[in-house]
Amino acid sequence: MTIGKAYWKEGLSRAEVVRVLADHWADGAFCQLEKVEAVKLDNAGGEWLSELKSRPELLWQRGRVFHSTAEVRWEPCPNGPDRFRAMLVAEDAIAPPGDGWSTHHFDEVRENRVLLWGERRPGDHYWREERIPNPLAYPVEWTEEKTMAAIETRDYFQSGVIRLTRFVRVVSIPRPEVKP
């Protein structure tokens, strides 16, 4: 059985959040970024991280960077302007990002998958969903066999209840069969 850990801390500056991201970034990482006017799901490549390290003011208001071994997420803190609450989540033995980080242990971790909105068809450059007026962009390879996108996740349990879900990677998948 896999055991999970989460570390969190409030009151971090943008530069401190960027430092945690840099310390726990890995090749093949993805990011989900949010601000009032936009949400973005994309690759979090080395160029993105380098630019963020040199200009922490580019850090979006809320987001997460995730890959196969860990996720770092952040959101605005209610206790001051330009301050953030950050969390590091992983299954493996991982050290806290620094002093003053709170820790929570989970007694079980299970793999899962969340389907993303829309489907991509031949000739389209984006995924489309009738109920959403804008095209959807997902950072995955598309093939005629794999027309849908999903996020592979890990659910963290405490006493048999899911307490936290961490993103692992964005993948393209075949359309699931609908059973009558």
PAZAPA-4460 file (N, C-alpha, C; in steps of 0.05 Angstrom, whole numbers, plus 32768, in hexadecimal, padded with zeros to 4 digits):
% residues 180
    n_x    n_y    n_z   ca_x   ca_y   ca_z    c_x    c_y    c_z   seq   type   mol
   8011   7FE9   8000   8000   8000   8000   8012   8019   8000     1      M     A
   800B   802C   7FEF   801B   8045   7FED   8011   8059   8001     2      T     A
   8024   8066   800E   801E   807B   8022   8023   8096   8015     3      I     A
   8013   80AA   801B   8016   80C4   8011   801D   80D9   8026     4      G     A
   8028   80EF   801D   802F   8105   802F   8027   8120   8022     5      K     A
   801F   8132   8033   801B   814E   802A   8028   8161   803D     6      A     A
   8035   8175   8033   8041   818A   8043   8033   81A4   803A     7      Y     A
   802D   81B6   804C   8022   81D0   8045   802B   81E6   8057     8      W     A
   802A   81FE   804C   8033   8216   805B   8024   822E   8050     9      K     A
   801D   8240   8062   8010   8259   805A   8023   8271   805C    10      E     A
   801D   8286   804D   802C   829F   804F   8045   82A0   803E    11      G     A
   8047   828F   802A   805F   828F   8019   805D   82A6   8004    12      L     A
   8074   82B1   7FFE   8076   82C5   7FE9   8076   82B7   7FCE    13      S     A
   8073   82C6   7FB8   8074   82BA   7F9D   808F   82AC   7F99    14      R     A
   80A5   82B9   7FA2   80C0   82AE   7F9E   80C2   8293   7FAD    15      A     A
   80B7   8292   7FC5   80B8   8279   7FD5   80A9   8262   7FC7    16      E     A
   8091   8269   7FBC   8082   8255   7FAD   8092   824B   7F95    17      V     A
   809E   825E   7F86   80AE   8256   7F6F   80C6   8244   7F77    18      V     A
   80D2   824A   7F8E   80E8   8239   7F98   80DE   821C   7F9D    19      R     A
   80C7   8219   7FAA   80BC   81FF   7FAE   80B6   81F1   7F94    20      V     A
   80AB   8200   7F80   80A6   81F4   7F66   80C0   81EB   7F59    21      L     A
   80D5   81FB   7F5A   80EF   81F4   7F4F   80FB   81DB   7F5C    22      A     A
   80F8   81DA   7F76   8104   81C3   7F85   80F6   81A9   7F7F    23      D     A
   80DD   81AA   7F77   80CD   8191   7F73   80C3   818E   7F56    24      H     A
   80CF   819E   7F44   80C8   819B   7F28   80D6   8183   7F1C    25      W     A
   80CA   8177   7F07   80D7   8161   7EF9   80D0   8162   7EDB    26      A     A
   80E1   8157   7ECB   80DB   8155   7EAE   80C0   8148   7EAB    27      D     A
   80B1   8151   7E97   8097   8146   7E91   8081   8151   7EA3    28      G     A
   8086   8166   7EB2   8072   8172   7EC3   805D   8181   7EB3    29      A     A
   8045   8183   7EBF   802F   8192   7EB4   8028   81A7   7EC9    30      F     A
   8018   81BB   7EC0   800E   81CF   7ED2   7FF1   81D5   7ECC    31      C     A
   7FE3   81DB   7EE2   7FC8   81E6   7EE0   7FC9   8201   7EED    32      Q     A
   7FC5   8216   7EDF   7FC8   8232   7EE9   7FAD   8240   7EE8    33      L     A
   7FA7   8250   7EFC   7F8D   825E   7EFE   7F92   827B   7F06    34      E     A
   7F83   828D   7EFA   7F80   82A8   7F03   7F64   82B0   7EFC    35      K     A
   7F5C   82C8   7F04   7F40   82CF   7F01   7F36   82CC   7EE5    36      V     A
   7F45   82D3   7ED1   7F3C   82D4   7EB6   7F43   82BB   7EA5    37      E     A
   7F51   82A7   7EB1   7F5A   8291   7EA0   7F61   8278   7EB1    38      A     A
   7F5F   8261   7EA4   7F69   8248   7EAF   7F79   823B   7E99    39      V     A
   7F90   8230   7EA0   7FA2   8224   7E8C   7FAC   820A   7E95    40      K     A
   7FAB   81F5   7E84   7FB7   81DB   7E89   7FCC   81D7   7E73    41      L     A
   7FE6   81D4   7E7C   7FFB   81D4   7E68   8013   81C4   7E72    42      D     A
   8027   81C2   7E61   8041   81B7   7E69   8050   81CB   7E7A    43      N     A
   805E   81C2   7E8F   806E   81D3   7EA0   808B   81CD   7E9B    44      A     A
   8094   81D5   7E83   80AF   81CF   7E7B   80C4   81DF   7E89    45      G     A
   80DD   81D9   7E84   80F4   81E7   7E90   80F5   8204   7E89    46      G     A
   80ED   820C   7E71   80EC   8229   7E6A   80D8   8238   7E7B    47      E     A
   80C1   822C   7E80   80AC   8238   7E91   80B7   823D   7EAD    48      W     A
   80C4   8228   7EB7   80CF   822A   7ED3   80E6   823F   7ED4    49      L     A
   80F7   823F   7EC0   810E   8253   7EC0   8103   826F   7EC0    50      S     A
   80EF   8274   7EAF   80E3   828F   7EAE   80D6   8296   7EC8    51      E     A
   80C9   8283   7ED5   80BC   8288   7EEF   80D0   828E   7F04    52      L     A
   80E7   8280   7F04   80FC   8284   7F18   8108   82A0   7F15    53      K     A
   810A   82AA   7EFC   8116   82C5   7EF9   8101   82DB   7EFC    54      S     A
   80E7   82D4   7EFA   80D2   82E8   7EFD   80BB   82DC   7F0D    55      R     A
   80BE   82D9   7F27   80A8   82CD   7F38   808D   82DB   7F36    56      P     A
   808D   82F4   7F2D   8074   8302   7F2A   8062   82F6   7F15    57      E     A
   806D   82E4   7F04   805D   82D6   7EEF   804D   82BF   7EFB    58      L     A
   8052   82B8   7F14   8043   82A2   7F20   8026   82A8   7F20    59      L     A
   8016   8296   7F16   7FF9   829A   7F15   7FEE   829A   7F31    60      W     A
   7FD6   82A4   7F35   7FC9   82A7   7F4E   7FC5   828C   7F5D    61      Q     A
   7FBF   8278   7F4D   7FB9   825D   7F59   7FC3   8249   7F44    62      R     A
   7FCC   8232   7F4E   7FD4   821D   7F3B   7FE0   8205   7F48    63      G     A
   7FE9   81F3   7F36   7FF6   81DB   7F3F   8009   81D2   7F28    64      R     A
   8020   81C7   7F30   8033   81BB   7F1E   8035   819E   7F27    65      V     A
   8032   818C   7F14   8030   8170   7F1C   803F   815E   7F08    66      F     A
   8048   8147   7F12   8056   8133   7F02   8053   8119   7F10    67      H     A
   8062   8104   7F07   805E   80E9   7F11   8064   80E5   7F2E    68      S     A
   8075   80F6   7F3A   807D   80F1   7F56   8073   8106   7F6A    69      T     A
   806A   811D   7F61   8061   8131   7F75   804F   8147   7F68    70      A     A
   8042   8156   7F79   8033   816D   7F70   8038   8184   7F83    71      E     A
   803B   819C   7F79   803D   81B4   7F89   8025   81C5   7F80    72      V     A
   8015   81CE   7F94   7FFE   81DF   7F8D   7FFF   81F8   7F9F    73      R     A
   7FF4   820E   7F96   7FF4   8226   7FA5   7FDA   8235   7FA0    74      W     A
   7FD3   8246   7FB3   7FBB   8257   7FB1   7FC0   8270   7FC2    75      E     A
   7FB0   8285   7FBD   7FB3   829E   7FCD   7FAD   8299   7FEA    76      P     A
   7FBB   82A6   7FFB   7FB7   82A4   8018   7FA5   82BB   8021    77      C     A
   7F93   82B6   8033   7F82   82CC   803C   7F90   82E0   804F    78      P     A
   7FA8   82D9   8058   7FB5   82E9   806C   7FC8   82FE   8062    79      N     A
   7FC5   8306   8049   7FD6   831C   8040   7FD8   831D   8022    80      G     A
   7FDD   8335   8017   7FDF   8337   7FFA   7FF9   8329   7FF0    81      P     A
   7FF6   831D   7FDA   800D   8310   7FCD   801A   82FA   7FDE    82      D     A
   800A   82EC   7FEE   8013   82D6   7FFE   8004   82BD   7FF6    83      R     A
   8011   82A6   7FF8   8005   828D   7FEE   8006   8276   8002    84      F     A
   7FF4   8264   7FFF   7FF4   824A   800D   7FFD   8236   7FF8    85      R     A
   8011   8226   8000   801C   8212   7FED   801B   81F7   7FFA    86      A     A
   8019   81E2   7FE8   8018   81C7   7FF1   8029   81B6   7FDF    87      M     A
   8038   81A4   7FEA   8048   8190   7FDC   803C   8175   7FE3    88      L     A
   8035   8165   7FCE   8028   814B   7FD3   8038   8135   7FC3    89      V     A
   803D   811E   7FD0   804C   8109   7FC3   8047   80EE   7FD1    90      A     A
   804C   80D9   7FC3   804A   80BE   7FD0   8065   80B5   7FDC    91      E     A
   807A   80BD   7FCF   8095   80B4   7FD8   809E   80C3   7FF0    92      D     A
   80B2   80B8   7FFD   80BE   80C6   8014   80CA   80E0   8009    93      A     A
   80BE   80F6   8010   80C7   8110   8006   80CA   8123   801F    94      I     A
   80DF   8132   801F   80E4   8144   8036   80D3   815D   8033    95      A     A
   80CC   8169   804A   80BE   8183   8048   80CF   8198   803A    96      P     A
   80C2   81AB   802C   80D0   81BF   801D   80E1   81D2   802E    97      P     A
   80DE   81D2   8048   80ED   81E4   8059   80E2   81E3   8076    98      G     A
   80EA   81F7   8086   80E0   81F9   80A1   80C3   8204   80A2    99      D     A
   80B5   81FB   80B6   809A   8206   80BB   8084   81FB   80AA   100      G     A
   8089   81E5   809B   8074   81D9   808B   8065   81C4   809C   101      W     A
   804B   81C5   809B   803A   81B1   80A8   803A   8198   8097   102      S     A
   8035   8181   80A4   8036   8167   8097   801C   8157   809C   103      T     A
   8013   8149   8087   7FFD   8136   808B   8004   811C   807D   104      H     A
   7FFF   8106   808A   8004   80EB   807E   7FEA   80DF   8076   105      H     A
   7FEA   80D1   8060   7FD2   80C3   8056   7FD8   80A5   8058   106      F     A
   7FC4   8095   805E   7FC9   8079   8062   7FC6   8068   8049   107      D     A
   7FBB   8074   8033   7FB8   8065   801A   7FB8   8078   8003   108      E     A
   7FC3   8070   7FEC   7FC2   807F   7FD3   7FB9   806D   7FBD   109      V     A
   7FA6   8075   7FAD   7F9C   8065   7F96   7F9C   8076   7F7C   110      R     A
   7FA2   8068   7F66   7FA3   8075   7F4C   7F86   8078   7F42   111      E     A
   7F82   808E   7F33   7F67   8094   7F28   7F6B   80A4   7F0E   112      N     A
   7F56   80AB   7F01   7F57   80BA   7EE9   7F3E   80CC   7EE7   113      R     A
   7F41   80E5   7EDF   7F2B   80F8   7EDC   7F2A   8100   7EBE   114      V     A
   7F13   80FB   7EB2   7F0F   8103   7E96   7F0D   8121   7E94   115      L     A
   7F19   812D   7E7F   7F17   8149   7E7A   7F01   814E   7E66   116      L     A
   7EF6   8166   7E66   7EE1   816D   7E54   7EEA   816C   7E37   117      W     A
   7ED8   8164   7E26   7EDB   8167   7E09   7EE7   814F   7DFB   118      G     A
   7EE6   8150   7DE1   7EF1   813B   7DD0   7EFE   8149   7DB8   119      E     A
   7F13   813D   7DAE   7F21   8149   7D97   7F1C   8137   7D7F   120      R     A
   7F15   8144   7D68   7F0F   8135   7D50   7F24   813B   7D3A   121      R     A
   7F26   812A   7D26   7F39   8130   7D10   7F35   814C   7D05   122      P     A
   7F4B   815A   7D01   7F4A   8175   7CF7   7F48   818B   7D0C   123      G     A
   7F40   8184   7D24   7F3F   8197   7D3A   7F5A   819C   7D46   124      D     A
   7F5F   81B3   7D4F   7F78   81BA   7D5D   7F73   81BA   7D7B   125      H     A
   7F5A   81B9   7D84   7F53   81BA   7DA0   7F3E   81A5   7DA6   126      Y     A
   7F39   81A1   7DC0   7F23   8190   7DC8   7F0B   81A2   7DC9   127      W     A
   7EF3   8196   7DC4   7EDB   81A5   7DC3   7EC6   8198   7DD5   128      R     A
   7EB6   81A8   7DE2   7EA0   819F   7DF3   7E89   81B2   7DED   129      E     A
   7E72   81A6   7DE6   7E5B   81B6   7DDF   7E53   81CA   7DF4   130      E     A
   7E55   81C2   7E0D   7E4C   81D3   7E23   7E60   81E9   7E2B   131      R     A
   7E78   81E9   7E1F   7E8C   81FE   7E24   7E91   820D   7E0B   132      I     A
   7E8D   8228   7E0B   7E8F   8237   7DF2   7EAB   823A   7DE6   133      P     A
   7EC0   8235   7DF6   7EDB   8239   7DEC   7EE8   821E   7DE7   134      N     A
   7EFB   821E   7DD4   7F0A   8205   7DD0   7F1C   81FF   7DE8   135      P     A
   7F22   81E6   7DED   7F31   81DD   7E04   7F4C   81D3   7DFA   136      L     A
   7F61   81DB   7E08   7F7D   81D3   7E00   7F88   81C1   7E17   137      A     A
   7F91   81A9   7E10   7F9D   8198   7E23   7FB9   8190   7E19   138      Y     A
   7FCD   818E   7E2A   7FE9   8189   7E22   7FEE   816B   7E1E   139      P     A
   7FE0   815F   7E0B   7FE4   8142   7E05   7FE4   813D   7DE7   140      V     A
   7FF0   8127   7DE0   7FEF   811E   7DC4   7FD3   8114   7DBD   141      E     A
   7FCA   811A   7DA5   7FB0   8112   7D9C   7FB4   80FD   7D85   142      W     A
   7FA4   80E8   7D85   7FA3   80D6   7D6F   7F85   80D0   7D69   143      T     A
   7F80   80C4   7D52   7F64   80BE   7D4C   7F59   80A9   7D5F   144      E     A
   7F6A   8099   7D6B   7F61   8085   7D7F   7F5D   8091   7D9B   145      E     A
   7F6D   80A6   7DA1   7F6D   80B2   7DBB   7F62   80CF   7DB8   146      K     A
   7F47   80D1   7DBA   7F3A   80EA   7DB4   7F33   80FA   7DCD   147      T     A
   7F37   80EE   7DE5   7F2F   80FC   7DFE   7F48   8100   7E0F   148      M     A
   7F46   8111   7E23   7F5C   8117   7E35   7F53   8111   7E52   149      A     A
   7F67   810A   7E62   7F61   8105   7E7F   7F79   810D   7E8F   150      A     A
   7F74   8110   7EA9   7F8A   8115   7EBC   7F8C   80FC   7ECD   151      I     A
   7FA4   80EF   7ECD   7FA8   80D9   7EE0   7FAD   80E6   7EFB   152      E     A
   7FA1   80DA   7F10   7FA2   80E6   7F2A   7FAA   80D0   7F3F   153      T     A
   7FB0   80DA   7F57   7FB3   80C8   7F6E   7FA1   80D3   7F84   154      R     A
   7F90   80C2   7F8E   7F7F   80C9   7FA4   7F8C   80C1   7FBE   155      D     A
   7F8D   80D3   7FD1   7F99   80CF   7FEB   7F83   80CA   8000   156      Y     A
   7F84   80B4   800E   7F70   80AC   8021   7F79   80AE   803D   157      F     A
   7F67   80B5   804F   7F6B   80B4   806C   7F52   80A7   8078   158      Q     A
   7F56   8091   8085   7F40   8082   8091   7F2B   807B   807D   159      S     A
   7F33   8073   8065   7F20   806A   8050   7F12   8080   8041   160      G     A
   7F19   8099   8046   7F0C   80AF   8038   7F20   80BF   8028   161      V     A
   7F19   80C6   800F   7F2B   80D6   7FFE   7F2D   80F2   800B   162      I     A
   7F46   80FA   8011   7F4A   8114   801E   7F58   8128   800A   163      R     A
   7F64   811D   7FF5   7F74   812E   7FE3   7F78   811F   7FC9   164      L     A
   7F77   812D   7FB3   7F7D   8121   7F99   7F94   8131   7F8D   165      T     A
   7FA9   8123   7F84   7FBF   8131   7F77   7FC0   8129   7F5A   166      R     A
   7FC6   813C   7F49   7FC9   8136   7F2C   7FE4   812A   7F27   167      F     A
   7FE5   8118   7F13   7FFE   810A   7F0C   8007   8112   7EEF   168      V     A
   7FF5   810F   7EDC   7FFC   8116   7EC0   7FE2   8118   7EB0   169      R     A
   7FE5   8126   7E99   7FCF   8129   7E86   7FD4   8115   7E70   170      V     A
   7FC0   8106   7E68   7FC3   80F1   7E54   7FAC   80F2   7E40   171      V     A
   7FB0   80E8   7E28   7F9B   80E5   7E15   7F91   80C7   7E17   172      S     A
   7F78   80C3   7E13   7F6C   80A8   7E16   7F57   80A4   7E01   173      I     A
   7F51   808A   7DFB   7F3B   8084   7DE9   7F21   808B   7DF6   174      P     A
   7F0D   8090   7DE6   7EF2   8096   7DF1   7EE9   807E   7E01   175      R     A
   7EE1   8081   7E1A   7ED7   806A   7E2A   7EBD   8060   7E1E   176      P     A
   7EBA   8046   7E20   7EA1   8039   7E17   7E8B   8040   7E2B   177      E     A
   7E74   8047   7E20   7E5C   804D   7E30   7E4C   8034   7E31   178      V     A
   7E47   802A   7E49   7E38   8012   7E4D   7E1B   8019   7E52   179      K     A
   7E08   800B   7E44   7DEC   8011   7E47   7DE1   800B   7E63   180      P     A
***
